Amino acid sequence: MGLTLMEGNEAIAWGALAAGCRFFAGYPITPATTIYNTMLRLLPPNGGICLQGEDEIASIGFCLGASMAGLKAMTATSGPGMSLYSEQISFALGSEIPIVIVDVQRLGPSTGSATKGADGDIQFLQWGNSGGLPVIVLAPVDVKDCYVLTMQAFNLAERFRCPVFLAANKEVSMIRETLDLERLRLPEVLERRMADGREPFLPFAAREGRYVPDFLPIGGQTLVRQTSSTHGPDGYITTDPNQIALMQARRFAKISTAASKITCYDEYPVANPDTLVIAYGVTARAARAAVKRVEESGGKAGLLVLKTLWPVPEALIREKAAPCRRVIVPEMNLGQYVREIERILPGKTIDFIGQMNGELITPGRIQEVIQHG
């Protein structure tokens, strides 16, 4: 395909195809609809299936069924659809069903402004499920990230048997940028670990030294039990508190203990920085411009761009913030991820730049805070 002008949503679809996605179901919603449109064009010629559900609940349900049958599946929506996805997300977490969920965020709450961007769903992506188990959330900065991080999302979903979210944004997803697909450094495509069908199969039993169970598809020659209720390693419903505790601890540990391996980031380092800007998503683009302007005027400000938001890369944040007197966190919301930074860096001066009015945070505003507080 080579050099092409591509929208962020199109790049997400192409990245999904490259990762082996062969099932997509969704419901039209601005600003995520062009992901569905592109998948409708890409999947059928490549042996895949693309469906429009009657609503968001049905759409993600189709994807979970396809994933349980062994297909790599993806769905895409925006904030109102995420609210409707919530129960099925909990099912995917509890029954360890791999799926990639794209949230192209728009200004909320509720229907909000369909054509205005925001990053108002960041906490909701982590905590919008019953049970409070950890999730994986990746945040693209540009069209290249939309392609590559979508591939990473599928790899993580397969590796950890869990839902993985792509926290996109109307501004990132609907911008068009030049992308050279032939020069992209792409991750190796991973598949979920398959069980030996000749051995007795326990669908939720992890091998010794592992946290993730091996997989067999439903509908095959080996009986595979799936349930959304509390269950033991054999898939049968249980009320045994010891068994329940062990299952919950394993599901918690498979994500939380692998945080350093999941972490993706970029940085703009400077020698002996006084200030560190921590940003993600489209705001990281403005932050990059701001720190370059500060450097050109003789200032010392570094930039850490987080592309993995959950699990929080705590060790990375502490390491990069250690030499700095203060930390600045710009977000297109009223204060969500900054709470994690404040928790991780007690004693540091944390300056928050929040904005949730449908407009982008400008480089000038970030530069002003860096230089004048």
C-alpha positions in Angstrom: 0.0 0.0 0.0 3.0 2.3 0.7 2.5 6.0 1.3 -1.1 6.9 1.8 -3.2 9.7 3.4 -5.2 7.9 6.0 -7.8 8.9 8.7 -7.1 7.6 12.3 -10.2 5.4 12.2 -9.1 3.9 8.9 -5.7 3.2 10.4 -7.4 1.4 13.3 -9.3 -0.8 10.9 -6.2 -1.6 8.8 -4.2 -2.3 12.0 -6.9 -4.7 13.1 -6.8 -6.5 9.8 -3.0 -6.8 10.1 -3.4 -8.2 13.6 -5.6 -11.0 12.3 -9.0 -9.6 13.2 -11.7 -11.4 11.2 -14.9 -10.3 13.0 -16.3 -6.9 13.7 -19.7 -5.8 14.9 -20.8 -2.3 15.8 -23.5 0.2 15.7 -23.1 3.6 13.9 -22.1 6.4 16.2 -20.1 9.6 15.6 -17.1 9.8 15.7 -16.5 6.0 15.5 -18.6 5.1 12.4 -15.8 5.2 9.9 -14.1 2.2 11.7 -17.2 0.2 10.9 -17.3 1.5 7.4 -13.7 0.6 6.8 -14.1 -2.9 8.3 -17.1 -3.4 6.1 -14.9 -2.8 3.1 -11.9 -4.8 4.4 -13.2 -7.9 6.1 -15.4 -9.8 3.6 -12.7 -9.9 0.9 -10.3 -11.3 3.5 -12.5 -14.1 4.8 -13.9 -12.1 7.7 -17.4 -11.0 8.9 -18.6 -7.5 9.5 -22.0 -7.0 11.2 -24.2 -4.1 12.3 -26.0 -5.0 15.5 -29.4 -3.7 16.3 -27.8 -1.8 19.1 -24.5 -1.5 21.0 -25.4 -4.3 23.5 -26.0 -6.8 20.7 -22.9 -5.7 18.8 -20.5 -6.4 21.6 -22.4 -9.6 22.3 -21.8 -10.8 18.8 -18.1 -10.1 19.2 -17.8 -12.0 22.5 -19.5 -15.0 20.8 -17.1 -14.8 17.9 -14.2 -14.6 20.2 -15.3 -17.6 22.2 -15.5 -19.5 18.9 -11.9 -18.6 18.3 -12.0 -15.5 16.1 -10.1 -12.3 16.8 -12.9 -9.7 17.3 -13.2 -6.0 17.6 -16.0 -3.4 18.2 -16.0 0.3 18.2 -18.2 3.0 19.7 -18.1 6.3 21.6 -19.1 7.4 25.1 -22.9 6.6 25.0 -22.1 3.1 23.6 -19.5 2.5 26.3 -22.3 2.9 28.8 -24.3 0.2 27.0 -21.2 -2.1 26.7 -20.7 -2.2 30.5 -22.4 -5.5 31.3 -20.7 -7.3 28.4 -17.3 -5.9 29.4 -17.8 -7.4 32.8 -18.7 -10.7 31.1 -15.5 -10.5 29.1 -13.4 -9.8 32.2 -15.0 -12.6 34.3 -15.0 -15.2 31.6 -11.6 -14.2 30.1 -12.8 -13.5 26.6 -10.3 -11.7 24.3 -11.8 -8.6 22.5 -10.5 -5.2 21.4 -12.9 -2.3 22.2 -12.3 1.1 20.5 -13.7 4.1 22.3 -13.5 7.1 20.1 -14.2 9.6 22.8 -16.4 12.7 22.3 -17.5 15.5 24.6 -20.0 14.2 27.2 -21.8 13.5 29.4 -24.6 11.5 27.8 -25.2 12.3 24.1 -23.0 15.4 24.6 -21.5 16.9 21.4 -21.1 14.2 18.7 -18.5 16.3 16.8 -16.4 17.6 19.6 -13.5 15.7 21.2 -12.6 15.1 24.8 -10.9 12.6 27.0 -13.7 12.2 29.5 -13.9 8.4 29.5 -10.5 7.7 30.9 -11.6 6.7 34.4 -14.7 5.0 33.0 -12.7 2.7 30.9 -11.0 1.3 34.0 -13.9 1.3 36.4 -16.9 0.9 34.1 -17.4 -2.8 35.0 -18.7 -4.7 37.9 -16.1 -6.3 40.1 -13.3 -3.8 39.8 -10.8 -6.0 38.0 -7.9 -4.3 36.2 -8.1 -3.7 32.4 -5.6 -2.7 29.7 -6.1 0.7 28.0 -3.9 2.1 25.2 -4.1 5.7 24.0 -3.0 6.7 20.4 -1.4 10.1 19.7 -1.5 10.1 15.9 -2.6 8.1 12.9 0.5 5.9 13.1 -0.3 5.0 16.7 -3.9 4.1 15.6 -2.4 1.4 13.3 0.4 0.1 15.6 -1.4 0.3 18.9 -4.4 -1.5 17.5 -2.1 -4.4 16.6 -0.7 -4.2 20.1 -4.2 -4.2 21.6 -4.9 -7.5 19.8 -1.7 -9.0 21.0 -2.5 -8.1 24.5 -6.0 -9.3 24.3 -4.8 -12.7 23.0 -1.9 -12.9 25.5 -3.9 -12.1 28.6 -7.4 -13.3 27.5 -9.1 -10.1 28.4 -10.8 -7.0 26.8 -8.3 -4.4 25.7 -9.4 -0.8 25.1 -8.1 1.7 22.6 -8.9 5.2 24.1 -9.0 7.2 20.9 -10.4 10.7 20.6 -12.4 12.4 17.9 -9.4 14.6 17.0 -7.0 11.7 16.6 -9.5 9.4 14.9 -10.9 11.9 12.3 -7.7 13.6 11.4 -5.9 12.6 8.2 -2.2 12.1 8.1 0.3 10.6 5.7 1.3 7.1 6.7 3.9 5.0 5.1 2.7 1.4 5.8 5.8 -0.2 4.3 8.1 1.6 6.8 6.1 1.0 9.9 7.8 -1.0 12.6 5.0 -3.5 13.4 4.8 -5.9 16.3 4.9 -9.6 15.7 1.3 -11.0 15.6 0.5 -13.1 18.6 -2.2 -15.8 19.1 -3.9 -17.0 22.2 -2.3 -20.2 23.7 -4.3 -23.2 22.7 -4.9 -26.2 25.1 -4.1 -29.7 24.1 -7.6 -31.1 23.2 -6.4 -34.6 24.0 -6.0 -33.8 27.7 -8.8 -33.3 30.2 -9.8 -29.6 29.7 -10.6 -27.2 32.5 -11.5 -23.9 30.7 -10.4 -21.6 33.6 -7.4 -23.5 35.0 -4.0 -21.9 34.4 -0.9 -24.0 34.2 1.6 -23.8 37.0 3.6 -20.6 36.9 1.1 -18.9 34.6 -1.9 -16.7 35.2 -3.7 -17.1 31.9 -5.7 -20.3 31.1 -5.1 -22.1 27.8 -7.9 -21.7 25.3 -10.2 -24.0 23.3 -13.1 -22.7 21.2 -16.7 -23.4 21.9 -18.3 -25.6 19.3 -15.3 -27.8 18.9 -14.9 -31.5 19.7 -14.0 -30.7 23.4 -16.8 -29.5 25.6 -16.1 -25.9 26.7 -18.2 -24.3 29.4 -18.7 -20.6 29.6 -20.7 -18.7 32.2 -21.0 -15.1 33.3 -21.6 -16.3 36.9 -18.9 -16.9 39.5 -17.2 -20.1 38.6 -14.3 -22.4 39.4 -11.6 -23.7 37.1 -14.0 -26.2 35.6 -16.5 -23.5 34.5 -19.2 -24.7 36.9 -20.9 -22.1 39.1 -19.4 -22.1 42.6 -20.1 -20.5 46.0 -16.9 -21.8 47.6 -15.2 -18.7 49.1 -11.7 -20.2 48.8 -12.2 -21.2 45.1 -13.8 -17.8 44.4 -10.8 -16.0 46.1 -8.3 -17.9 44.1 -10.0 -17.2 40.8 -10.3 -13.5 41.5 -6.7 -13.3 42.6 -5.5 -14.9 39.4 -7.5 -12.6 37.2 -6.2 -9.6 39.1 -2.6 -10.8 39.0 -2.5 -11.6 35.3 -2.7 -7.9 34.5 -1.3 -6.2 37.6 1.9 -8.2 37.7 2.6 -7.6 34.0 2.3 -3.8 34.1 5.9 -3.2 33.1 5.6 -5.5 30.1 2.4 -3.8 28.9 3.8 -0.3 29.2 4.2 1.7 25.9 5.4 5.3 26.0 7.4 8.0 24.2 9.4 10.8 25.6 11.2 14.1 24.8 14.0 14.1 27.3 16.2 17.1 28.3 19.2 17.2 30.5 18.5 18.3 34.1 14.8 19.1 33.6 13.1 21.3 36.2 9.6 20.3 34.9 8.1 17.1 33.5 5.0 17.3 31.3 3.0 14.0 31.4 0.5 13.8 28.6 -1.5 11.3 26.4 -3.6 11.2 23.4 -4.1 14.2 21.1 -2.9 16.6 24.0 0.5 15.0 23.8 0.9 16.7 20.4 0.4 20.1 21.9 2.7 19.2 24.8 5.5 18.2 22.4 5.3 21.6 20.7 5.2 23.4 24.0 8.3 21.7 25.5 10.2 22.4 22.2 9.3 26.1 22.4 10.5 26.1 26.1 13.8 24.5 25.1 14.3 27.0 22.3 13.9 29.8 24.9 16.4 28.3 27.3 14.0 26.4 29.6 14.3 22.9 30.9 11.1 20.8 30.5 10.9 17.2 29.5 7.9 15.3 28.2 6.6 11.8 28.9 3.9 10.5 26.6 1.9 7.7 28.1 0.4 5.3 25.5 -0.5 2.7 28.1 -2.9 4.3 30.6 -4.1 1.2 32.5 -2.5 -0.5 34.2 -0.8 2.7 35.4 3.0 2.5 34.6 3.9 3.6 38.1 7.6 2.6 38.0 8.1 4.5 34.7 6.4 7.6 36.0 8.4 7.7 39.3 11.7 7.2 37.3 11.0 10.0 34.8 9.7 12.4 37.4 12.5 11.8 40.0 14.9 14.6 38.8 12.0 17.2 38.4 10.8 19.8 40.8 7.3 19.7 39.5 5.0 17.8 37.1 2.4 19.3 34.7 -0.5 17.1 33.5 -2.7 18.5 30.7 -6.0 16.6 30.0 -9.1 17.3 27.9 -11.3 16.7 31.0 -11.8 18.1 34.4 -9.2 16.0 36.1 -9.0 12.2 35.7 -5.6 10.7 35.0 -4.0 13.5 37.1 -5.4 11.7 40.2 -3.1 8.8 39.4 -0.1 11.1 39.0 -0.9 12.7 42.4 -1.2 9.3 44.0 2.1 8.1 42.5 4.1 11.2 43.2 3.3 12.5 46.7 5.4 15.5 47.6 5.8 16.6 44.1 4.3 19.9 42.9 1.5 18.8 40.4 0.0 21.4 38.1 -3.1 20.4 36.3 -4.3 21.9 33.0 -7.9 20.8 32.5 -10.2 21.7 29.7 -13.6 20.2 28.6 -15.3 22.5 26.2 -14.8 20.8 22.9 -11.6 22.7 22.1 -8.1 21.4 22.0 -5.5 22.4 24.7 -3.1 24.6 22.8 0.7 24.5 23.0 0.7 28.1 24.1 -1.4 27.3 27.2 1.0 24.5 28.2 4.0 26.7 27.5 2.5 29.4 29.7 2.1 27.0 32.7 5.6 25.6 32.2 7.3 29.0 32.2 5.1 31.0 34.5 3.1 28.5 36.6 
